[in-house]
């Protein structure tokens, strides 16, 4: 059943926006005496670095903090404290829709606002050992209660029913790095990353509450919806149904081995007890998510890049699309949740690559697939996805603190998943009551304008063709304004 209107929490949300964003903006503006500088997130796309799985958690940072830096402190940092806050207001005008269902994008004009703020605290315990804690406060909602588009247009929102701002322990994890020689490198300080001088060759072990994409599927040009691409099909691989609770976090263990030009990494993570649920299944004999990824770094002339291939296998109490269709009464609607059973799996792959074409311009691509026989469990209803994009630093036009990006993602469904939605079935994000199938295509353009070294305004435009894979609905044009503060 579609959630009905929720009671207004506007006064509380307004106060939260003031506390976490407006006040820091005012303070920064008052003391700023220099022009805008580039954020750590990469005003100049820097692909000439080694990926460090787990060092720069993508979805919670406003920076690629794990990148090596010629100006990083020579002394290892003992403690760190960082902060980010992002307000996003998203809207779309009315669009044509032949019909709508319980989980459709609303065809009438609508707008929605969200706010997310994080504190990043870190401490060095002993040589190579680090402990991090990241409390998070999040409030507001997504368009149409975050339903109706598979590659949903805002990574700033969750599929939660109550928009009241809520404080949660986002990440809390222990990281141990074992040096293996190969020379040394300096790592700049950033969110969930202490400044440190470390071996280039190393083995890293991480245990705790994290996001799966902290370690795998971490494409450096498209991994942070706070400052870059917003769509779920762009900041992560759409067909990677990665283990996570409703807010994107899970518990797990991950390991990374980096030697010279290559890395191999893998991990095991908890799955939610129910699709898109908050409670995790702690019995790993019953449910778990496994990932394995290889990465190679390369140069083509003076152009540096990297490529990754990741395999995943999820095991959870999933329903089966074909079984749901077969069990539906004559003339009735299938219900995949009625067919849930432990031992059901979802397997697939996600590949990504990026290349630095010039000191200020980088391109990237993502390709992902899953078998699509059992229900989507944690991320979004995509079984095949292809995305390409580019990121351009404003340094080219004399504004190094600015950045522009353009990308497109095309998403598709497996035959079983498609048949289930055509029969009127509901997923946890899609369900128009029927389906005239077509590939869902979402484009995204953004411009990030640097006001100071800690404050940015970002405008985004996203046209969506066949939202929810339905040719009977749309197209729809979505506009987003973001304000981002980080220090």
Helices and strands as residue ranges (DSSP letters): H 10-17, I 18-22, H 23-31, E 79-92, E 110-126, E 129-140, G 143-145, E 166-179, E 184-187, E 196-199, E 202-210, G 212-214, E 250-259, E 262-269, E 288-300, E 303-318, H 321-327, G 336-339, E 341-358, E 361-370, E 384-393, G 394-397, E 403-412, H 415-422, E 440-450, E 455-465, G 467-469, E 476-486
